[in-house]
Amino acid sequence: MQPHFTGTCLLIDDVPRLAGFYAAVLDAEVEGGDPFARVVVPGAVLSFFSRRGMEAMVPGSAVSSARGGVTLEFRIADVDACHERLLSQGVLILKPPTTQAWGRRSVWVRDPDGAVVNLYQEV
């Protein structure tokens, strides 16, 4: 069987806060709570696990987990409509809707832990 990428898990301190942020940005629901939650979108799962929970399972495993050292990308249907919705929610916009030369229109936001979130559509 070939590997099939299904998602990623962010190691964080405040699971409800970050899961709630992504649920609002992605217009999805949070499943679970502290110490583990997830937001399911078509094609993948974004999971959140507390550093404290990870350390309890495997001592020393969360020591090197960096904050904000990742960019998460989500293909969406309408960047401009998403941008307006995020503005109304008070989400920090890093880069307003812009069309890149390689054929993507995207808006960038920052999550509460510092990661960049690229919400894009193919043009």
C-alpha positions as CSV (number, residue, x, y, z in Angstrom):
1,M,0.0,0.0,0.0
2,Q,1.3,3.4,-0.9
3,P,1.5,6.0,1.9
4,H,-1.4,8.4,1.9
5,F,-0.9,11.7,3.7
6,T,-4.0,12.4,5.9
7,G,-3.0,15.4,7.9
8,T,-0.8,16.9,10.5
9,C,-0.8,17.4,14.3
10,L,0.4,20.6,16.0
11,L,1.9,20.3,19.5
12,I,0.7,23.3,21.4
13,D,0.0,24.5,24.9
14,D,-3.7,25.6,24.6
15,V,-5.6,23.0,22.5
16,P,-9.1,24.6,22.8
17,R,-7.8,28.0,21.7
18,L,-5.9,26.9,18.6
19,A,-8.6,24.3,17.6
20,G,-11.2,27.0,17.9
21,F,-9.2,29.4,15.8
22,Y,-8.8,26.9,12.9
23,A,-12.5,25.8,13.2
24,A,-13.5,29.5,12.7
25,V,-11.0,30.1,9.9
26,L,-11.9,26.9,8.0
27,D,-15.7,27.2,8.8
28,A,-15.5,23.7,10.4
29,E,-16.2,22.0,13.7
30,V,-13.9,21.0,16.5
31,E,-13.9,17.4,17.5
32,G,-12.5,16.6,20.9
33,G,-11.0,18.9,23.5
34,D,-8.0,19.1,25.8
35,P,-5.5,17.4,25.5
36,F,-6.5,16.3,21.9
37,A,-8.8,17.8,19.3
38,R,-9.1,17.9,15.6
39,V,-10.6,19.8,12.7
40,V,-11.6,17.7,9.8
41,V,-11.7,19.2,6.3
42,P,-12.0,17.4,3.0
43,G,-8.8,15.5,2.3
44,A,-7.1,15.8,5.7
45,V,-7.3,16.2,9.4
46,L,-5.6,19.0,11.4
47,S,-5.0,17.7,14.9
48,F,-3.9,19.5,18.1
49,F,-2.2,17.7,20.9
50,S,-1.0,19.4,24.1
51,R,2.7,19.4,24.8
52,R,1.9,18.3,28.3
53,G,0.0,15.3,26.9
54,M,2.9,14.4,24.6
55,E,5.4,14.7,27.4
56,A,3.2,12.4,29.6
57,M,3.2,9.8,26.8
58,V,6.8,10.1,25.8
59,P,9.0,12.1,28.1
60,G,11.3,14.5,26.3
61,S,9.5,14.2,23.0
62,A,8.0,17.7,22.9
63,V,11.2,19.6,24.0
64,S,12.2,20.6,20.5
65,S,8.8,21.4,19.1
66,A,9.0,25.0,17.7
67,R,6.2,27.6,17.7
68,G,5.3,29.1,14.4
69,G,7.8,27.1,12.4
70,V,5.3,25.9,9.8
71,T,3.1,27.2,7.1
72,L,-0.3,25.4,6.7
73,E,-2.0,25.6,3.3
74,F,-5.7,25.1,2.6
75,R,-7.3,25.3,-0.9
76,I,-10.6,27.1,-0.6
77,A,-13.3,28.1,-3.1
78,D,-13.2,31.9,-2.8
79,V,-10.3,33.8,-1.3
80,D,-12.0,37.2,-1.4
81,A,-15.1,36.0,0.4
82,C,-12.9,34.2,3.0
83,H,-10.9,37.4,3.5
84,E,-14.1,39.4,4.2
85,R,-15.3,36.7,6.7
86,L,-11.9,36.6,8.5
87,L,-11.8,40.4,8.7
88,S,-15.2,40.4,10.4
89,Q,-13.9,37.8,12.9
90,G,-10.9,40.0,13.7
91,V,-8.3,37.5,12.4
92,L,-4.9,39.0,11.9
93,I,-4.3,39.3,8.1
94,L,-0.7,39.1,7.1
95,K,-1.2,39.5,3.4
96,P,-4.5,40.5,1.8
97,P,-5.8,38.7,-1.3
98,T,-3.1,38.6,-3.9
99,T,-2.6,36.7,-7.1
100,Q,0.8,35.2,-7.6
101,A,2.5,34.7,-10.9
102,W,2.3,30.9,-10.5
103,G,-1.5,30.9,-10.6
104,R,-2.7,31.1,-7.0
105,R,-4.7,33.7,-5.4
106,S,-4.2,33.7,-1.6
107,V,-4.7,35.4,1.7
108,W,-2.3,34.8,4.5
109,V,-3.2,34.9,8.2
110,R,-1.3,34.1,11.4
111,D,-2.6,31.6,13.9
112,P,-2.5,32.4,17.7
113,D,0.7,30.3,18.0
114,G,2.5,32.2,15.2
115,A,2.2,29.8,12.3
116,V,1.4,31.3,8.8
117,V,-1.9,30.0,7.3
118,N,-2.1,30.3,3.5
119,L,-5.7,30.1,2.2
120,Y,-5.6,29.9,-1.6
121,Q,-7.5,29.2,-4.7
122,E,-6.2,28.2,-8.1
123,V,-6.8,31.0,-10.7
